Amino acid sequence: MTTLSRDAPSSSKLKSWHLDRSAVVYIRQSTPQQVLEHQESTARCSAENP
């Protein structure tokens, strides 16, 4: 489990209670076959994140 450092840059929008909250992050990796079958999604993601 990874935690956010309390030394992170401060922001007027980021309050201490935000850092006290837990978060669950779900990462799903596509199989090579799924990547081949859905190339338009890969192209769209690449265009959004150059």
mmCIF entry with sequence, helices, sheets and N, C-alpha, C, O atoms, coordinates in Angstrom:
data_MODEL
# 
_entry.id   MODEL 
# 
_entity.id                         1 
_entity.type                       polymer 
_entity.pdbx_number_of_molecules   1 
# 
_entity_poly.entity_id                      1 
_entity_poly.type                           'polypeptide(L)' 
_entity_poly.nstd_linkage                   no 
_entity_poly.nstd_monomer                   no 
_entity_poly.pdbx_seq_one_letter_code       MTTLSRDAPSSSKLKSWHLDRSAVVYIRQSTPQQVLEHQESTARCSAENP 
_entity_poly.pdbx_seq_one_letter_code_can   MTTLSRDAPSSSKLKSWHLDRSAVVYIRQSTPQQVLEHQESTARCSAENP 
_entity_poly.pdbx_strand_id                 A 
# 
loop_
_entity_poly_seq.entity_id 
_entity_poly_seq.num 
_entity_poly_seq.mon_id 
_entity_poly_seq.hetero 
1 1  MET n 
1 2  THR n 
1 3  THR n 
1 4  LEU n 
1 5  SER n 
1 6  ARG n 
1 7  ASP n 
1 8  ALA n 
1 9  PRO n 
1 10 SER n 
1 11 SER n 
1 12 SER n 
1 13 LYS n 
1 14 LEU n 
1 15 LYS n 
1 16 SER n 
1 17 TRP n 
1 18 HIS n 
1 19 LEU n 
1 20 ASP n 
1 21 ARG n 
1 22 SER n 
1 23 ALA n 
1 24 VAL n 
1 25 VAL n 
1 26 TYR n 
1 27 ILE n 
1 28 ARG n 
1 29 GLN n 
1 30 SER n 
1 31 THR n 
1 32 PRO n 
1 33 GLN n 
1 34 GLN n 
1 35 VAL n 
1 36 LEU n 
1 37 GLU n 
1 38 HIS n 
1 39 GLN n 
1 40 GLU n 
1 41 SER n 
1 42 THR n 
1 43 ALA n 
1 44 ARG n 
1 45 CYS n 
1 46 SER n 
1 47 ALA n 
1 48 GLU n 
1 49 ASN n 
1 50 PRO n 
# 
_struct_asym.id          A 
_struct_asym.entity_id   1 
# 
loop_
_struct_conf.conf_type_id 
_struct_conf.id 
_struct_conf.pdbx_PDB_helix_id 
_struct_conf.beg_label_comp_id 
_struct_conf.beg_label_asym_id 
_struct_conf.beg_label_seq_id 
_struct_conf.pdbx_beg_PDB_ins_code 
_struct_conf.end_label_comp_id 
_struct_conf.end_label_asym_id 
_struct_conf.end_label_seq_id 
_struct_conf.pdbx_end_PDB_ins_code 
_struct_conf.beg_auth_comp_id 
_struct_conf.beg_auth_asym_id 
_struct_conf.beg_auth_seq_id 
_struct_conf.end_auth_comp_id 
_struct_conf.end_auth_asym_id 
_struct_conf.end_auth_seq_id 
_struct_conf.pdbx_PDB_helix_class 
_struct_conf.details 
_struct_conf.pdbx_PDB_helix_length 
HELX_P HELX_P1 AA1 SER A 16 ? ASP A 20 ? SER A 16 ASP A 20 1 ? 5  
HELX_P HELX_P2 AA2 PRO A 32 ? GLU A 37 ? PRO A 32 GLU A 37 1 ? 6  
HELX_P HELX_P3 AA3 GLN A 39 ? GLU A 48 ? GLN A 39 GLU A 48 1 ? 10 
# 
_struct_conf_type.id          HELX_P 
_struct_conf_type.criteria    ? 
_struct_conf_type.reference   ? 
# 
loop_
_atom_site.group_PDB 
_atom_site.id 
_atom_site.type_symbol 
_atom_site.label_atom_id 
_atom_site.label_alt_id 
_atom_site.label_comp_id 
_atom_site.label_asym_id 
_atom_site.label_entity_id 
_atom_site.label_seq_id 
_atom_site.pdbx_PDB_ins_code 
_atom_site.Cartn_x 
_atom_site.Cartn_y 
_atom_site.Cartn_z 
_atom_site.occupancy 
_atom_site.B_iso_or_equiv 
_atom_site.pdbx_formal_charge 
_atom_site.auth_seq_id 
_atom_site.auth_comp_id 
_atom_site.auth_asym_id 
_atom_site.auth_atom_id 
_atom_site.pdbx_PDB_model_num 
ATOM 1   N N  . MET A 1 1  ? 0.839   -1.178 0.000   1.00 0.00 ? 1  MET A N  1 
ATOM 2   C CA . MET A 1 1  ? 0.000   0.000  0.000   1.00 0.00 ? 1  MET A CA 1 
ATOM 3   C C  . MET A 1 1  ? 0.883   1.240  0.000   1.00 0.00 ? 1  MET A C  1 
ATOM 4   O O  . MET A 1 1  ? 1.841   1.330  0.768   1.00 0.00 ? 1  MET A O  1 
ATOM 5   N N  . THR A 1 2  ? 0.555   2.197  -0.868  1.00 0.00 ? 2  THR A N  1 
ATOM 6   C CA . THR A 1 2  ? 1.313   3.430  -0.972  1.00 0.00 ? 2  THR A CA 1 
ATOM 7   C C  . THR A 1 2  ? 0.540   4.555  -0.308  1.00 0.00 ? 2  THR A C  1 
ATOM 8   O O  . THR A 1 2  ? -0.680  4.644  -0.446  1.00 0.00 ? 2  THR A O  1 
ATOM 9   N N  . THR A 1 3  ? 1.245   5.410  0.409   1.00 0.00 ? 3  THR A N  1 
ATOM 10  C CA . THR A 1 3  ? 0.592   6.541  1.051   1.00 0.00 ? 3  THR A CA 1 
ATOM 11  C C  . THR A 1 3  ? 1.184   7.837  0.530   1.00 0.00 ? 3  THR A C  1 
ATOM 12  O O  . THR A 1 3  ? 2.338   7.885  0.105   1.00 0.00 ? 3  THR A O  1 
ATOM 13  N N  . LEU A 1 4  ? 0.377   8.884  0.570   1.00 0.00 ? 4  LEU A N  1 
ATOM 14  C CA . LEU A 1 4  ? 0.817   10.204 0.149   1.00 0.00 ? 4  LEU A CA 1 
ATOM 15  C C  . LEU A 1 4  ? 1.655   10.816 1.253   1.00 0.00 ? 4  LEU A C  1 
ATOM 16  O O  . LEU A 1 4  ? 1.278   10.784 2.424   1.00 0.00 ? 4  LEU A O  1 
ATOM 17  N N  . SER A 1 5  ? 2.773   11.362 0.879   1.00 0.00 ? 5  SER A N  1 
ATOM 18  C CA . SER A 1 5  ? 3.651   12.006 1.851   1.00 0.00 ? 5  SER A CA 1 
ATOM 19  C C  . SER A 1 5  ? 3.018   13.284 2.368   1.00 0.00 ? 5  SER A C  1 
ATOM 20  O O  . SER A 1 5  ? 2.389   14.022 1.609   1.00 0.00 ? 5  SER A O  1 
ATOM 21  N N  . ARG A 1 6  ? 3.178   13.541 3.625   1.00 0.00 ? 6  ARG A N  1 
ATOM 22  C CA . ARG A 1 6  ? 2.677   14.791 4.214   1.00 0.00 ? 6  ARG A CA 1 
ATOM 23  C C  . ARG A 1 6  ? 3.503   15.980 3.720   1.00 0.00 ? 6  ARG A C  1 
ATOM 24  O O  . ARG A 1 6  ? 3.130   17.132 3.941   1.00 0.00 ? 6  ARG A O  1 
ATOM 25  N N  . ASP A 1 7  ? 4.622   15.699 3.054   1.00 0.00 ? 7  ASP A N  1 
ATOM 26  C CA . ASP A 1 7  ? 5.476   16.754 2.533   1.00 0.00 ? 7  ASP A CA 1 
ATOM 27  C C  . ASP A 1 7  ? 5.060   17.179 1.124   1.00 0.00 ? 7  ASP A C  1 
ATOM 28  O O  . ASP A 1 7  ? 5.777   17.929 0.462   1.00 0.00 ? 7  ASP A O  1 
ATOM 29  N N  . ALA A 1 8  ? 3.896   16.696 0.667   1.00 0.00 ? 8  ALA A N  1 
ATOM 30  C CA . ALA A 1 8  ? 3.422   17.051 -0.661  1.00 0.00 ? 8  ALA A CA 1 
ATOM 31  C C  . ALA A 1 8  ? 3.172   18.555 -0.734  1.00 0.00 ? 8  ALA A C  1 
ATOM 32  O O  . ALA A 1 8  ? 2.864   19.186 0.277   1.00 0.00 ? 8  ALA A O  1 
ATOM 33  N N  . PRO A 1 9  ? 3.305   19.131 -1.934  1.00 0.00 ? 9  PRO A N  1 
ATOM 34  C CA . PRO A 1 9  ? 3.072   20.569 -2.067  1.00 0.00 ? 9  PRO A CA 1 
ATOM 35  C C  . PRO A 1 9  ? 1.687   20.945 -1.556  1.00 0.00 ? 9  PRO A C  1 
ATOM 36  O O  . PRO A 1 9  ? 0.713   20.229 -1.791  1.00 0.00 ? 9  PRO A O  1 
ATOM 37  N N  . SER A 1 10 ? 1.607   22.063 -0.860  1.00 0.00 ? 10 SER A N  1 
ATOM 38  C CA . SER A 1 10 ? 0.332   22.473 -0.300  1.00 0.00 ? 10 SER A CA 1 
ATOM 39  C C  . SER A 1 10 ? -0.495  23.238 -1.328  1.00 0.00 ? 10 SER A C  1 
ATOM 40  O O  . SER A 1 10 ? 0.046   23.829 -2.263  1.00 0.00 ? 10 SER A O  1 
ATOM 41  N N  . SER A 1 11 ? -1.783  23.220 -1.145  1.00 0.00 ? 11 SER A N  1 
ATOM 42  C CA . SER A 1 11 ? -2.719  23.926 -2.001  1.00 0.00 ? 11 SER A CA 1 
ATOM 43  C C  . SER A 1 11 ? -3.825  24.468 -1.118  1.00 0.00 ? 11 SER A C  1 
ATOM 44  O O  . SER A 1 11 ? -4.167  23.858 -0.105  1.00 0.00 ? 11 SER A O  1 
ATOM 45  N N  . SER A 1 12 ? -4.381  25.596 -1.489  1.00 0.00 ? 12 SER A N  1 
ATOM 46  C CA . SER A 1 12 ? -5.468  26.156 -0.689  1.00 0.00 ? 12 SER A CA 1 
ATOM 47  C C  . SER A 1 12 ? -6.696  25.256 -0.738  1.00 0.00 ? 12 SER A C  1 
ATOM 48  O O  . SER A 1 12 ? -7.549  25.326 0.146   1.00 0.00 ? 12 SER A O  1 
ATOM 49  N N  . LYS A 1 13 ? -6.794  24.414 -1.761  1.00 0.00 ? 13 LYS A N  1 
ATOM 50  C CA . LYS A 1 13 ? -7.926  23.499 -1.872  1.00 0.00 ? 13 LYS A CA 1 
ATOM 51  C C  . LYS A 1 13 ? -7.692  22.196 -1.117  1.00 0.00 ? 13 LYS A C  1 
ATOM 52  O O  . LYS A 1 13 ? -8.649  21.488 -0.800  1.00 0.00 ? 13 LYS A O  1 
ATOM 53  N N  . LEU A 1 14 ? -6.456  21.874 -0.829  1.00 0.00 ? 14 LEU A N  1 
ATOM 54  C CA . LEU A 1 14 ? -6.115  20.624 -0.167  1.00 0.00 ? 14 LEU A CA 1 
ATOM 55  C C  . LEU A 1 14 ? -6.101  20.838 1.339   1.00 0.00 ? 14 LEU A C  1 
ATOM 56  O O  . LEU A 1 14 ? -5.234  21.535 1.867   1.00 0.00 ? 14 LEU A O  1 
ATOM 57  N N  . LYS A 1 15 ? -7.053  20.243 2.017   1.00 0.00 ? 15 LYS A N  1 
ATOM 58  C CA . LYS A 1 15 ? -7.186  20.398 3.465   1.00 0.00 ? 15 LYS A CA 1 
ATOM 59  C C  . LYS A 1 15 ? -6.643  19.158 4.173   1.00 0.00 ? 15 LYS A C  1 
ATOM 60  O O  . LYS A 1 15 ? -6.488  18.101 3.562   1.00 0.00 ? 15 LYS A O  1 
ATOM 61  N N  . SER A 1 16 ? -6.361  19.298 5.442   1.00 0.00 ? 16 SER A N  1 
ATOM 62  C CA . SER A 1 16 ? -5.788  18.173 6.194   1.00 0.00 ? 16 SER A CA 1 
ATOM 63  C C  . SER A 1 16 ? -6.709  16.964 6.193   1.00 0.00 ? 16 SER A C  1 
ATOM 64  O O  . SER A 1 16 ? -6.237  15.827 6.189   1.00 0.00 ? 16 SER A O  1 
ATOM 65  N N  . TRP A 1 17 ? -8.028  17.197 6.197   1.00 0.00 ? 17 TRP A N  1 
ATOM 66  C CA . TRP A 1 17 ? -8.939  16.048 6.213   1.00 0.00 ? 17 TRP A CA 1 
ATOM 67  C C  . TRP A 1 17 ? -8.884  15.268 4.895   1.00 0.00 ? 17 TRP A C  1 
ATOM 68  O O  . TRP A 1 17 ? -9.217  14.084 4.862   1.00 0.00 ? 17 TRP A O  1 
ATOM 69  N N  . HIS A 1 18 ? -8.464  15.928 3.812   1.00 0.00 ? 18 HIS A N  1 
ATOM 70  C CA . HIS A 1 18 ? -8.277  15.199 2.560   1.00 0.00 ? 18 HIS A CA 1 
ATOM 71  C C  . HIS A 1 18 ? -7.165  14.156 2.721   1.00 0.00 ? 18 HIS A C  1 
ATOM 72  O O  . HIS A 1 18 ? -7.294  13.019 2.265   1.00 0.00 ? 18 HIS A O  1 
ATOM 73  N N  . LEU A 1 19 ? -6.085  14.557 3.371   1.00 0.00 ? 19 LEU A N  1 
ATOM 74  C CA . LEU A 1 19 ? -4.950  13.651 3.553   1.00 0.00 ? 19 LEU A CA 1 
ATOM 75  C C  . LEU A 1 19 ? -5.251  12.548 4.566   1.00 0.00 ? 19 LEU A C  1 
ATOM 76  O O  . LEU A 1 19 ? -4.610  11.498 4.550   1.00 0.00 ? 19 LEU A O  1 
ATOM 77  N N  . ASP A 1 20 ? -6.213  12.782 5.434   1.00 0.00 ? 20 ASP A N  1 
ATOM 78  C CA . ASP A 1 20 ? -6.573  11.782 6.435   1.00 0.00 ? 20 ASP A CA 1 
ATOM 79  C C  . ASP A 1 20 ? -7.476  10.690 5.865   1.00 0.00 ? 20 ASP A C  1 
ATOM 80  O O  . ASP A 1 20 ? -7.659  9.646  6.490   1.00 0.00 ? 20 ASP A O  1 
ATOM 81  N N  . ARG A 1 21 ? -8.035  10.927 4.694   1.00 0.00 ? 21 ARG A N  1 
ATOM 82  C CA . ARG A 1 21 ? -8.948  9.959  4.089   1.00 0.00 ? 21 ARG A CA 1 
ATOM 83  C C  . ARG A 1 21 ? -8.174  8.857  3.378   1.00 0.00 ? 21 ARG A C  1 
ATOM 84  O O  . ARG A 1 21 ? -7.098  9.093  2.830   1.00 0.00 ? 21 ARG A O  1 
ATOM 85  N N  . SER A 1 22 ? -8.724  7.670  3.393   1.00 0.00 ? 22 SER A N  1 
ATOM 86  C CA . SER A 1 22 ? -8.141  6.547  2.657   1.00 0.00 ? 22 SER A CA 1 
ATOM 87  C C  . SER A 1 22 ? -8.737  6.500  1.261   1.00 0.00 ? 22 SER A C  1 
ATOM 88  O O  . SER A 1 22 ? -9.836  7.006  1.028   1.00 0.00 ? 22 SER A O  1 
ATOM 89  N N  . ALA A 1 23 ? -8.023  5.903  0.351   1.00 0.00 ? 23 ALA A N  1 
ATOM 90  C CA . ALA A 1 23 ? -8.518  5.753  -1.018  1.00 0.00 ? 23 ALA A CA 1 
ATOM 91  C C  . ALA A 1 23 ? -8.178  4.360  -1.522  1.00 0.00 ? 23 ALA A C  1 
ATOM 92  O O  . ALA A 1 23 ? -7.156  3.781  -1.155  1.00 0.00 ? 23 ALA A O  1 
ATOM 93  N N  . VAL A 1 24 ? -9.042  3.840  -2.359  1.00 0.00 ? 24 VAL A N  1 
ATOM 94  C CA . VAL A 1 24 ? -8.807  2.557  -2.997  1.00 0.00 ? 24 VAL A CA 1 
ATOM 95  C C  . VAL A 1 24 ? -8.670  2.824  -4.486  1.00 0.00 ? 24 VAL A C  1 
ATOM 96  O O  . VAL A 1 24 ? -9.531  3.459  -5.094  1.00 0.00 ? 24 VAL A O  1 
ATOM 97  N N  . VAL A 1 25 ? -7.582  2.335  -5.070  1.00 0.00 ? 25 VAL A N  1 
ATOM 98  C CA . VAL A 1 25 ? -7.337  2.523  -6.494  1.00 0.00 ? 25 VAL A CA 1 
ATOM 99  C C  . VAL A 1 25 ? -7.315  1.151  -7.149  1.00 0.00 ? 25 VAL A C  1 
ATOM 100 O O  . VAL A 1 25 ? -6.561  0.264  -6.747  1.00 0.00 ? 25 VAL A O  1 
ATOM 101 N N  . TYR A 1 26 ? -8.154  0.994  -8.161  1.00 0.00 ? 26 TYR A N  1 
ATOM 102 C CA . TYR A 1 26 ? -8.247  -0.269 -8.886  1.00 0.00 ? 26 TYR A CA 1 
ATOM 103 C C  . TYR A 1 26 ? -7.617  -0.077 -10.259 1.00 0.00 ? 26 TYR A C  1 
ATOM 104 O O  . TYR A 1 26 ? -8.030  0.799  -11.020 1.00 0.00 ? 26 TYR A O  1 
ATOM 105 N N  . ILE A 1 27 ? -6.636  -0.881 -10.569 1.00 0.00 ? 27 ILE A N  1 
ATOM 106 C CA . ILE A 1 27 ? -5.975  -0.801 -11.867 1.00 0.00 ? 27 ILE A CA 1 
ATOM 107 C C  . ILE A 1 27 ? -6.201  -2.116 -12.598 1.00 0.00 ? 27 ILE A C  1 
ATOM 108 O O  . ILE A 1 27 ? -5.884  -3.188 -12.083 1.00 0.00 ? 27 ILE A O  1 
ATOM 109 N N  . ARG A 1 28 ? -6.746  -2.021 -13.789 1.00 0.00 ? 28 ARG A N  1 
ATOM 110 C CA . ARG A 1 28 ? -7.021  -3.207 -14.585 1.00 0.00 ? 28 ARG A CA 1 
ATOM 111 C C  . ARG A 1 28 ? -6.137  -3.168 -15.822 1.00 0.00 ? 28 ARG A C  1 
ATOM 112 O O  . ARG A 1 28 ? -6.126  -2.179 -16.554 1.00 0.00 ? 28 ARG A O  1 
ATOM 113 N N  . GLN A 1 29 ? -5.417  -4.219 -16.046 1.00 0.00 ? 29 GLN A N  1 
ATOM 114 C CA . GLN A 1 29 ? -4.539  -4.287 -17.208 1.00 0.00 ? 29 GLN A CA 1 
ATOM 115 C C  . GLN A 1 29 ? -5.191  -5.141 -18.282 1.00 0.00 ? 29 GLN A C  1 
ATOM 116 O O  . GLN A 1 29 ? -5.695  -6.229 -18.004 1.00 0.00 ? 29 GLN A O  1 
ATOM 117 N N  . SER A 1 30 ? -5.177  -4.644 -19.500 1.00 0.00 ? 30 SER A N  1 
ATOM 118 C CA . SER A 1 30 ? -5.745  -5.379 -20.628 1.00 0.00 ? 30 SER A CA 1 
ATOM 119 C C  . SER A 1 30 ? -4.804  -6.500 -21.045 1.00 0.00 ? 30 SER A C  1 
ATOM 120 O O  . SER A 1 30 ? -3.585  -6.404 -20.904 1.00 0.00 ? 30 SER A O  1 
ATOM 121 N N  . THR A 1 31 ? -5.401  -7.552 -21.555 1.00 0.00 ? 31 THR A N  1 
ATOM 122 C CA . THR A 1 31 ? -4.599  -8.636 -22.127 1.00 0.00 ? 31 THR A CA 1 
ATOM 123 C C  . THR A 1 31 ? -4.123  -8.185 -23.513 1.00 0.00 ? 31 THR A C  1 
ATOM 124 O O  . THR A 1 31 ? -4.726  -7.290 -24.106 1.00 0.00 ? 31 THR A O  1 
ATOM 125 N N  . PRO A 1 32 ? -3.065  -8.784 -24.029 1.00 0.00 ? 32 PRO A N  1 
ATOM 126 C CA . PRO A 1 32 ? -2.617  -8.425 -25.388 1.00 0.00 ? 32 PRO A CA 1 
ATOM 127 C C  . PRO A 1 32 ? -3.731  -8.584 -26.430 1.00 0.00 ? 32 PRO A C  1 
ATOM 128 O O  . PRO A 1 32 ? -3.817  -7.793 -27.369 1.00 0.00 ? 32 PRO A O  1 
ATOM 129 N N  . GLN A 1 33 ? -4.570  -9.587 -26.271 1.00 0.00 ? 33 GLN A N  1 
ATOM 130 C CA . GLN A 1 33 ? -5.675  -9.797 -27.217 1.00 0.00 ? 33 GLN A CA 1 
ATOM 131 C C  . GLN A 1 33 ? -6.678  -8.644 -27.147 1.00 0.00 ? 33 GLN A C  1 
ATOM 132 O O  . GLN A 1 33 ? -7.177  -8.199 -28.180 1.00 0.00 ? 33 GLN A O  1 
ATOM 133 N N  . GLN A 1 34 ? -6.976  -8.159 -25.944 1.00 0.00 ? 34 GLN A N  1 
ATOM 134 C CA . GLN A 1 34 ? -7.894  -7.023 -25.801 1.00 0.00 ? 34 GLN A CA 1 
ATOM 135 C C  . GLN A 1 34 ? -7.316  -5.772 -26.448 1.00 0.00 ? 34 GLN A C  1 
ATOM 136 O O  . GLN A 1 34 ? -8.051  -4.993 -27.054 1.00 0.00 ? 34 GLN A O  1 
ATOM 137 N N  . VAL A 1 35 ? -6.025  -5.575 -26.328 1.00 0.00 ? 35 VAL A N  1 
ATOM 138 C CA . VAL A 1 35 ? -5.380  -4.413 -26.937 1.00 0.00 ? 35 VAL A CA 1 
ATOM 139 C C  . VAL A 1 35 ? -5.510  -4.484 -28.463 1.00 0.00 ? 35 VAL A C  1 
ATOM 140 O O  . VAL A 1 35 ? -5.800  -3.479 -29.112 1.00 0.00 ? 35 VAL A O  1 
ATOM 141 N N  . LEU A 1 36 ? -5.296  -5.671 -29.028 1.00 0.00 ? 36 LEU A N  1 
ATOM 142 C CA . LEU A 1 36 ? -5.414  -5.830 -30.475 1.00 0.00 ? 36 LEU A CA 1 
ATOM 143 C C  . LEU A 1 36 ? -6.845  -5.605 -30.955 1.00 0.00 ? 36 LEU A C  1 
ATOM 144 O O  . LEU A 1 36 ? -7.058  -5.045 -32.031 1.00 0.00 ? 36 LEU A O  1 
ATOM 145 N N  . GLU A 1 37 ? -7.821  -6.035 -30.169 1.00 0.00 ? 37 GLU A N  1 
ATOM 146 C CA . GLU A 1 37 ? -9.228  -5.931 -30.568 1.00 0.00 ? 37 GLU A CA 1 
ATOM 147 C C  . GLU A 1 37 ? -9.799  -4.532 -30.361 1.00 0.00 ? 37 GLU A C  1 
ATOM 148 O O  . GLU A 1 37 ? -10.849 -4.219 -30.922 1.00 0.00 ? 37 GLU A O  1 
ATOM 149 N N  . HIS A 1 38 ? -9.145  -3.685 -29.575 1.00 0.00 ? 38 HIS A N  1 
ATOM 150 C CA . HIS A 1 38 ? -9.691  -2.361 -29.261 1.00 0.00 ? 38 HIS A CA 1 
ATOM 151 C C  . HIS A 1 38 ? -8.640  -1.276 -29.496 1.00 0.00 ? 38 HIS A C  1 
ATOM 152 O O  . HIS A 1 38 ? -8.337  -0.490 -28.600 1.00 0.00 ? 38 HIS A O  1 
ATOM 153 N N  . GLN A 1 39 ? -8.102  -1.244 -30.683 1.00 0.00 ? 39 GLN A N  1 
ATOM 154 C CA . GLN A 1 39 ? -7.033  -0.306 -31.002 1.00 0.00 ? 39 GLN A CA 1 
ATOM 155 C C  . GLN A 1 39 ? -7.505  1.140  -31.018 1.00 0.00 ? 39 GLN A C  1 
ATOM 156 O O  . GLN A 1 39 ? -6.699  2.043  -30.792 1.00 0.00 ? 39 GLN A O  1 
ATOM 157 N N  . GLU A 1 40 ? -8.789  1.389  -31.277 1.00 0.00 ? 40 GLU A N  1 
ATOM 158 C CA . GLU A 1 40 ? -9.280  2.770  -31.290 1.00 0.00 ? 40 GLU A CA 1 
ATOM 159 C C  . GLU A 1 40 ? -9.209  3.382  -29.885 1.00 0.00 ? 40 GLU A C  1 
ATOM 160 O O  . GLU A 1 40 ? -8.995  4.586  -29.742 1.00 0.00 ? 40 GLU A O  1 
ATOM 161 N N  . SER A 1 41 ? -9.386  2.567  -28.870 1.00 0.00 ? 41 SER A N  1 
ATOM 162 C CA . SER A 1 41 ? -9.279  3.051  -27.492 1.00 0.00 ? 41 SER A CA 1 
ATOM 163 C C  . SER A 1 41 ? -7.832  3.417  -27.175 1.00 0.00 ? 41 SER A C  1 
ATOM 164 O O  . SER A 1 41 ? -7.571  4.435  -26.533 1.00 0.00 ? 41 SER A O  1 
ATOM 165 N N  . THR A 1 42 ? -6.898  2.592  -27.622 1.00 0.00 ? 42 THR A N  1 
ATOM 166 C CA . THR A 1 42 ? -5.480  2.884  -27.417 1.00 0.00 ? 42 THR A CA 1 
ATOM 167 C C  . THR A 1 42 ? -5.096  4.177  -28.120 1.00 0.00 ? 42 THR A C  1 
ATOM 168 O O  . THR A 1 42 ? -4.364  4.995  -27.564 1.00 0.00 ? 42 THR A O  1 
ATOM 169 N N  . ALA A 1 43 ? -5.583  4.364  -29.333 1.00 0.00 ? 43 ALA A N  1 
ATOM 170 C CA . ALA A 1 43 ? -5.276  5.589  -30.088 1.00 0.00 ? 43 ALA A CA 1 
ATOM 171 C C  . ALA A 1 43 ? -5.857  6.812  -29.386 1.00 0.00 ? 43 ALA A C  1 
ATOM 172 O O  . ALA A 1 43 ? -5.215  7.860  -29.326 1.00 0.00 ? 43 ALA A O  1 
ATOM 173 N N  . ARG A 1 44 ? -7.066  6.679  -28.859 1.00 0.00 ? 44 ARG A N  1 
ATOM 174 C CA . ARG A 1 44 ? -7.707  7.796  -28.164 1.00 0.00 ? 44 ARG A CA 1 
ATOM 175 C C  . ARG A 1 44 ? -6.926  8.164  -26.904 1.00 0.00 ? 44 ARG A C  1 
ATOM 176 O O  . ARG A 1 44 ? -6.723  9.346  -26.624 1.00 0.00 ? 44 ARG A O  1 
ATOM 177 N N  . CYS A 1 45 ? -6.495  7.177  -26.154 1.00 0.00 ? 45 CYS A N  1 
ATOM 178 C CA . CYS A 1 45 ? -5.708  7.444  -24.936 1.00 0.00 ? 45 CYS A CA 1 
ATOM 179 C C  . CYS A 1 45 ? -4.383  8.107  -25.283 1.00 0.00 ? 45 CYS A C  1 
ATOM 180 O O  . CYS A 1 45 ? -3.935  9.014  -24.582 1.00 0.00 ? 45 CYS A O  1 
ATOM 181 N N  . SER A 1 46 ? -3.759  7.657  -26.361 1.00 0.00 ? 46 SER A N  1 
ATOM 182 C CA . SER A 1 46 ? -2.471  8.245  -26.773 1.00 0.00 ? 46 SER A CA 1 
ATOM 183 C C  . SER A 1 46 ? -2.657  9.688  -27.213 1.00 0.00 ? 46 SER A C  1 
ATOM 184 O O  . SER A 1 46 ? -1.786  10.521 -26.965 1.00 0.00 ? 46 SER A O  1 
ATOM 185 N N  . ALA A 1 47 ? -3.762  9.996  -27.852 1.00 0.00 ? 47 ALA A N  1 
ATOM 186 C CA . ALA A 1 47 ? -4.032  11.362 -28.315 1.00 0.00 ? 47 ALA A CA 1 
ATOM 187 C C  . ALA A 1 47 ? -4.301  12.299 -27.127 1.00 0.00 ? 47 ALA A C  1 
ATOM 188 O O  . ALA A 1 47 ? -3.937  13.475 -27.161 1.00 0.00 ? 47 ALA A O  1 
ATOM 189 N N  . GLU A 1 48 ? -4.936  11.770 -26.086 1.00 0.00 ? 48 GLU A N  1 
ATOM 190 C CA . GLU A 1 48 ? -5.259  12.577 -24.905 1.00 0.00 ? 48 GLU A CA 1 
ATOM 191 C C  . GLU A 1 48 ? -4.051  12.831 -24.040 1.00 0.00 ? 48 GLU A C  1 
ATOM 192 O O  . GLU A 1 48 ? -4.002  13.841 -23.338 1.00 0.00 ? 48 GLU A O  1 
ATOM 193 N N  . ASN A 1 49 ? -3.063  11.938 -24.068 1.00 0.00 ? 49 ASN A N  1 
ATOM 194 C CA . ASN A 1 49 ? -1.885  12.033 -23.217 1.00 0.00 ? 49 ASN A CA 1 
ATOM 195 C C  . ASN A 1 49 ? -0.611  11.966 -24.053 1.00 0.00 ? 49 ASN A C  1 
ATOM 196 O O  . ASN A 1 49 ? 0.104   10.965 -24.019 1.00 0.00 ? 49 ASN A O  1 
ATOM 197 N N  . PRO A 1 50 ? -0.323  13.038 -24.809 1.00 0.00 ? 50 PRO A N  1 
ATOM 198 C CA . PRO A 1 50 ? 0.855   12.996 -25.696 1.00 0.00 ? 50 PRO A CA 1 
ATOM 199 C C  . PRO A 1 50 ? 2.160   12.916 -24.941 1.00 0.00 ? 50 PRO A C  1 
ATOM 200 O O  . PRO A 1 50 ? 3.227   12.874 -25.553 1.00 0.00 ? 50 PRO A O  1 
# 
